[in-house]
Amino acid sequence: MKRKIKAANELIDFIYESPTSFHAVSGIRKILEENGFSELRDRERWEIVKGGKYFTVKNGSAITAFVSGKGELREAGFRIIGAHTDSPGFRIKPSPEIKAEGAYVKLNTEVYGGPILNTWMDRPLSAAGRVTVESDDVLKPEEYLVNFRKPILVIPNLAIHMNRDVNKGIELNRQKHTLPLLATVSEKLEEGNCFIRAIAEELDVPQEKILDFDLFLYEYEKGCVMGMFDEFISSGRLDDLMMVHAGIKALTESGDQEATKVMVCFDNEEVGNNTKQGADSSMLATVLERITIAMGLSREDYFRALSGSFLISCDLGHALHPNYTEKSDPVIKPVINKGPIIKISASQSYTSDAVSGAVFEGICRKAGIPVQKFVNRSDERGGSTIGPVTSSILNIPSVDVGTAVLAMHSVRELAGVEDYISIVKAFTEYYKS
């Protein structure tokens, strides 16, 4: 059990160091470089050898890593795992400071994705993301990652004395009720833009050189292993960094194979995938075709390679909730720590079918781990994943899988230690197939 808890804590450490998609990619890059992977840049010619380990980054927030297979690419194809780096939360708007009644300073934010808003209330929050700074080349501003690494913000609730019906439910207005408190007004604040000045100090750059930023709020408190028997993982951003970390771990530990192993981590899944670094783009298709060209093969060979390829789209799914059992399907009720889940939907919001589902179930059996299935109640609308858009662009078979969790899209989600261990085993076995 100690080994399993250690592995879970490695995931928790990775998530804590990944408050934004930019930081997640930075952390992935570090892991890959420590394991002998080399970076390929878009504007350079790609030189690839069989058995070589490589990665390429898009926008600083998405990354594709791969190990070139020992076999003939046109025959062996690609073994692809896909996940996403972003999570629901709050993005900080430009010129963010708002003074309230001359007494407080709060930040102007907008909601990113679909978070459970009330879970963000009354928690110590910090801010992190990407900052662009003026350079000599106007087309290439300098980019910096910033993470304040201390609690600097809070979104305070209204006292029950001022809203006696609060426990009957309250609808939070995204522009009015969820703006985080930064500071009280003081002489120091009157000197200029307090928040931008703090960014400049963190980065040690002149304030006037800062051009723009992509900054997000995050819960300051670190995740933990918890439960009577240390069986749960409580953390923010498990969706989908749990799958990102599991896929990268499997990629780096599964050894050389005949097929080319690919781990792609898209950004912007929580807002629809429709960006240059999202799943509904040519990002992955371009990488796979460039691999084919760099191996001295033709476009015909690329399509032949795709025909022998497979995609595992991995994202979290809903576990049976002990207090809302009626929200699950009456028959199919996945439970935390009972194995990975295969996600199925008649609406095709998941890509799993009888064939692709059987493939993953066979992988789990070979890995010696249990497997569950997930469907939504027929009268409940479910979510979607990167699977449908990715597999339709590439025209390859795909299965949607994940692990069962509680409180998805809360600032603090709940997963299982055993499930994390199992999904790593499943991904490792898949890469070996």
C-alpha positions in Angstrom: 0.0 0.0 0.0 2.9 2.4 0.7 4.0 2.1 -2.9 0.5 3.0 -4.1 0.3 6.0 -1.8 3.7 7.1 -3.0 2.5 6.9 -6.6 -0.6 8.9 -5.7 1.5 11.6 -4.0 3.6 11.9 -7.2 0.3 12.7 -9.0 -0.6 15.2 -6.3 2.8 16.9 -6.6 2.5 17.1 -10.3 -1.0 18.7 -10.1 0.1 21.2 -7.4 2.9 22.3 -9.7 0.4 22.6 -12.6 -2.0 25.4 -11.6 -2.6 26.2 -15.3 -2.2 24.4 -18.6 1.0 26.3 -19.2 2.5 25.0 -16.0 1.3 21.5 -16.8 3.1 21.5 -20.1 6.2 22.8 -18.4 6.1 20.0 -15.9 5.5 17.4 -18.6 8.5 18.8 -20.5 10.7 18.3 -17.5 9.6 14.7 -17.0 10.2 14.0 -20.7 13.6 15.5 -20.8 14.6 13.6 -17.7 13.6 10.4 -19.6 15.7 11.2 -22.7 13.1 12.9 -24.9 14.2 15.7 -27.4 12.1 18.7 -28.5 11.1 19.1 -32.1 10.1 22.7 -33.1 7.5 23.5 -35.7 9.8 25.8 -37.8 12.7 23.3 -37.9 13.2 20.2 -40.1 12.3 17.1 -38.1 14.9 14.3 -38.0 13.5 11.2 -36.5 15.1 7.7 -36.0 13.5 4.4 -35.0 13.4 4.1 -31.2 13.8 7.9 -30.8 12.0 9.8 -28.1 10.6 13.3 -29.0 8.0 15.9 -28.1 6.6 19.1 -29.6 4.8 22.0 -27.9 1.9 24.1 -29.1 1.1 27.5 -27.6 3.0 26.5 -24.4 -0.3 24.9 -23.2 -0.5 21.7 -25.3 2.1 19.0 -25.9 2.5 15.8 -28.0 5.2 13.3 -27.0 6.0 10.1 -28.9 8.4 7.2 -29.2 9.2 6.2 -32.7 8.4 2.5 -33.2 10.9 -0.2 -34.2 8.5 -1.6 -36.8 7.5 -0.2 -40.2 5.2 2.7 -39.5 2.9 2.0 -42.5 2.2 -1.4 -41.0 2.5 -0.9 -37.2 0.7 2.4 -37.0 0.3 4.7 -34.0 -0.9 3.8 -30.5 -2.3 7.1 -29.3 -3.5 8.3 -25.9 -5.2 11.7 -25.6 -6.1 13.9 -22.7 -6.3 17.6 -21.9 -4.3 20.0 -19.7 -7.0 22.6 -18.8 -9.5 22.6 -16.0 -12.6 24.7 -15.2 -12.1 27.9 -13.1 -11.7 31.6 -13.4 -9.6 33.6 -15.8 -8.4 37.1 -14.9 -9.5 39.9 -17.3 -7.2 42.7 -18.6 -7.0 45.8 -16.4 -8.4 43.7 -13.6 -8.6 45.9 -10.6 -12.0 47.1 -9.3 -12.4 49.3 -6.3 -15.4 48.7 -4.1 -16.7 51.7 -2.2 -13.2 53.1 -1.9 -12.5 50.3 0.7 -11.5 47.1 -1.1 -9.8 46.1 -4.3 -11.1 43.0 -6.1 -10.1 41.4 -9.4 -12.4 41.3 -12.5 -12.6 37.7 -13.7 -14.6 35.6 -16.1 -15.6 32.0 -15.7 -13.6 29.4 -17.7 -15.5 26.3 -18.6 -18.1 24.9 -16.2 -16.9 25.0 -12.6 -19.1 24.4 -9.6 -19.0 28.0 -8.6 -19.9 27.7 -4.9 -17.0 25.4 -4.2 -14.6 28.3 -4.9 -16.1 30.5 -2.1 -14.2 31.2 1.1 -11.0 29.4 0.0 -7.5 30.9 -0.1 -6.8 31.3 -3.8 -3.7 32.2 -5.7 -3.0 33.1 -9.3 -0.8 31.7 -12.1 -0.3 31.6 -15.8 1.6 33.2 -18.7 2.8 36.7 -19.1 4.0 38.4 -22.3 6.7 41.0 -22.1 7.9 43.5 -24.8 10.9 42.3 -26.9 12.8 43.7 -29.9 10.7 41.5 -32.2 7.1 42.6 -32.1 6.0 39.2 -33.5 7.7 37.4 -30.7 7.1 38.9 -27.3 9.0 37.2 -24.5 6.9 34.7 -22.6 7.2 34.0 -18.8 5.4 31.7 -16.5 4.3 33.2 -13.2 2.9 31.6 -10.1 2.4 33.6 -6.9 2.7 30.5 -4.8 0.9 32.1 -1.9 -2.7 32.8 -1.0 -3.5 36.3 -2.3 -7.2 36.1 -3.1 -10.5 35.0 -1.7 -14.2 35.0 -2.9 -16.1 35.7 0.3 -19.6 34.5 0.9 -22.4 36.7 2.2 -23.1 36.1 5.8 -26.2 34.0 6.6 -27.4 37.0 8.7 -27.7 39.0 5.5 -29.3 36.2 3.5 -31.4 33.9 5.8 -32.4 31.8 2.9 -28.9 31.0 1.7 -29.2 27.3 2.7 -32.3 27.0 0.5 -30.0 27.7 -2.5 -28.6 30.8 -4.1 -27.8 31.6 -7.8 -24.4 33.2 -8.0 -24.0 35.9 -10.6 -20.7 35.5 -12.4 -20.0 39.2 -12.7 -21.2 40.3 -9.3 -20.8 37.5 -6.7 -17.6 35.6 -7.8 -15.1 38.4 -8.0 -12.1 37.7 -5.7 -11.0 40.1 -3.0 -7.3 41.2 -3.5 -6.6 43.8 -0.8 -7.9 46.8 1.2 -7.4 50.3 -0.3 -4.2 51.9 1.0 -1.6 54.5 0.0 0.5 51.8 -1.7 -2.5 50.9 -3.8 -3.0 54.5 -4.9 0.5 54.5 -6.4 -0.5 52.5 -9.4 -1.7 49.2 -10.7 -1.1 46.9 -7.6 -1.7 43.6 -9.4 0.4 44.3 -12.5 3.1 45.7 -10.2 3.1 42.4 -8.2 3.5 40.4 -11.5 6.5 42.6 -12.5 8.1 42.0 -9.1 7.5 38.3 -9.3 9.2 38.2 -12.8 11.7 40.9 -12.1 10.8 42.8 -15.2 9.9 46.5 -15.7 6.2 47.0 -15.2 5.8 49.1 -18.3 7.3 46.2 -20.4 4.4 43.9 -19.6 2.1 43.6 -22.6 -0.6 41.0 -21.7 -1.2 37.9 -19.7 -3.2 34.6 -19.5 -3.8 34.3 -15.8 -6.1 32.0 -13.8 -7.1 31.5 -10.2 -6.4 28.3 -8.4 -7.0 26.8 -5.0 -3.9 27.4 -2.9 -4.2 24.3 -0.7 -2.5 21.2 -2.0 -4.3 18.0 -2.6 -3.9 14.9 -0.4 -4.4 11.2 0.0 -7.3 10.7 2.5 -9.9 8.3 3.8 -10.0 5.8 6.6 -7.8 3.5 4.6 -5.9 6.1 2.5 -8.0 5.1 -0.5 -9.0 8.5 -1.9 -7.2 11.3 -3.7 -8.7 14.8 -2.9 -7.4 17.5 -5.2 -8.3 20.2 -7.7 -7.7 19.7 -11.4 -7.9 15.9 -11.3 -10.0 16.5 -14.5 -7.9 15.9 -16.5 -4.4 16.0 -15.1 -4.9 12.6 -13.5 -5.1 11.1 -17.0 -2.3 13.4 -18.3 0.1 12.2 -15.7 -0.9 8.5 -16.0 -0.4 8.7 -19.8 3.0 10.3 -19.6 4.1 7.8 -16.9 3.0 4.9 -19.2 4.7 6.5 -22.2 8.1 6.8 -20.4 8.0 3.4 -18.7 6.6 1.0 -21.4 9.8 0.5 -23.4 10.3 0.3 -27.2 7.6 -1.3 -29.3 6.8 -2.0 -32.9 4.2 0.7 -33.1 4.9 4.4 -32.6 3.6 5.4 -29.1 1.9 8.8 -28.9 0.7 10.8 -25.9 -1.1 14.0 -26.8 -2.2 16.6 -24.2 -4.6 19.1 -25.8 -5.7 22.4 -24.2 -9.1 24.1 -24.1 -11.3 21.0 -23.8 -13.3 22.6 -21.2 -14.4 25.4 -23.6 -15.1 23.3 -26.7 -11.7 22.2 -28.2 -12.0 24.7 -31.0 -8.5 26.4 -30.8 -5.2 25.7 -32.6 -4.1 23.8 -29.5 -7.4 22.1 -29.0 -8.6 18.6 -30.1 -10.8 20.1 -32.8 -7.8 21.3 -34.8 -5.1 19.9 -37.1 -2.6 19.8 -34.3 -2.3 16.0 -33.8 -2.9 15.2 -37.5 0.0 17.5 -38.4 2.3 15.9 -35.9 1.5 12.4 -37.1 2.0 13.3 -40.7 5.3 15.1 -40.0 6.5 11.9 -38.2 5.6 9.9 -41.3 7.5 12.4 -43.6 10.5 12.5 -41.3 10.7 8.7 -41.6 11.1 9.0 -45.3 7.5 7.8 -46.1 4.8 9.2 -48.4 1.3 10.6 -47.7 -0.1 7.3 -48.9 2.0 5.6 -46.2 0.6 8.1 -43.6 -2.9 7.0 -44.4 -1.9 3.4 -44.3 -0.4 4.0 -40.9 -3.6 5.6 -39.7 -5.6 2.6 -40.8 -3.6 0.5 -38.4 -3.8 2.9 -35.5 -6.0 3.3 -32.4 -6.9 6.1 -30.0 -7.7 6.0 -26.3 -9.4 9.2 -25.3 -9.1 9.5 -21.5 -11.0 11.8 -19.3 -12.7 11.3 -15.9 -16.3 10.0 -15.5 -18.9 10.0 -12.8 -18.9 7.6 -9.9 -22.1 6.5 -8.1 -22.7 9.3 -5.6 -23.6 8.0 -2.1 -26.0 10.9 -1.4 -27.5 11.1 -4.9 -27.8 7.5 -6.0 -30.8 8.3 -8.2 -28.6 10.4 -10.5 -26.8 7.2 -11.8 -28.2 4.8 -14.4 -30.4 2.3 -12.5 -28.2 -0.6 -13.6 -24.7 0.6 -14.5 -23.2 2.2 -11.4 -19.4 2.6 -11.5 -17.7 3.0 -8.1 -14.4 4.6 -7.1 -11.5 2.1 -6.9 -13.3 -0.6 -8.8 -11.3 -0.1 -12.0 -11.2 2.1 -15.1 -14.4 2.9 -16.8 -15.4 2.6 -20.5 -17.7 5.6 -21.4 -20.6 4.9 -23.7 -23.3 7.2 -25.2 -26.0 6.6 -27.8 -25.5 10.3 -28.8 -21.9 9.6 -29.7 -20.6 12.1 -27.2 -18.2 9.3 -26.4 -16.5 7.2 -29.2 -16.7 3.8 -27.5 -18.5 1.1 -29.5 -18.6 -2.7 -29.2 -15.3 -3.1 -31.0 -13.3 -0.4 -29.4 -14.7 -1.1 -26.0 -13.7 -4.8 -26.4 -10.2 -3.7 -27.2 -9.9 -1.7 -23.9 -11.6 -4.5 -21.9 -9.0 -6.9 -23.4 -6.2 -4.6 -22.4 -7.5 -4.4 -18.8 -7.8 -8.2 -18.6 -4.3 -8.6 -19.9 -3.1 -6.1 -17.3 -4.9 -8.0 -14.6 -7.2 -5.1 -13.5 -11.0 -4.8 -13.3 -12.9 -2.6 -15.7 -16.3 -0.9 -15.4 -18.7 0.8 -17.8 -20.4 4.2 -17.6 -23.5 5.5 -19.2 -25.6 8.5 -18.3 -29.2 8.2 -17.1 -31.4 8.4 -20.2 -33.0 11.6 -18.9 -29.7 13.3 -18.0 -27.5 15.2 -20.5 -23.9 14.1 -20.1 -20.7 15.8 -21.2 -18.3 15.0 -24.0 -14.5 14.6 -24.5 -11.7 15.0 -27.0 -12.6 11.6 -28.4 -15.3 12.4 -31.0 -13.5 15.3 -32.6 -10.0 13.7 -32.5 -11.1 10.4 -34.0 -13.3 12.0 -36.7 -10.4 14.2 -37.8 -8.0 11.2 -38.0 -10.6 8.7 -39.1 -9.3 6.0 -36.7 -11.1 3.8 -34.1 -11.3 5.2 -30.6 -12.5 4.4 -27.2 -13.4 6.8 -24.4 -12.2 5.7 -21.0 -11.3 7.2 -17.6 -11.6 6.7 -13.9 -14.8 7.3 -11.8 -14.7 10.4 -9.5 -17.0 12.4 -7.3 -17.6 16.2 -7.4 -16.3 16.6 -11.0 -15.6 20.3 -11.8 -15.5 21.2 -8.1 -12.5 23.1 -6.9 -11.8 19.9 -5.0 -12.5 16.6 -6.8 -12.4 13.1 -5.3 -10.7 10.1 -7.0 -9.4 6.7 -6.0 -5.8 5.7 -5.3 -6.4 2.2 -6.7 -8.0 3.6 -9.8 -4.9 5.7 -10.6 -2.6 2.7 -10.2 -5.0 0.7 -12.5 -5.2 3.2 -15.3 -1.4 3.5 -15.4 -1.2 -0.3 -15.8 -3.9 -0.2 -18.5 -2.1 2.5 -20.5 1.3 0.7 -20.1 -0.2 -2.5 -21.4 -1.8 -0.7 -24.3 1.5 0.8 -25.3 3.0 -2.6 -25.2 0.4 -4.1 -27.5 
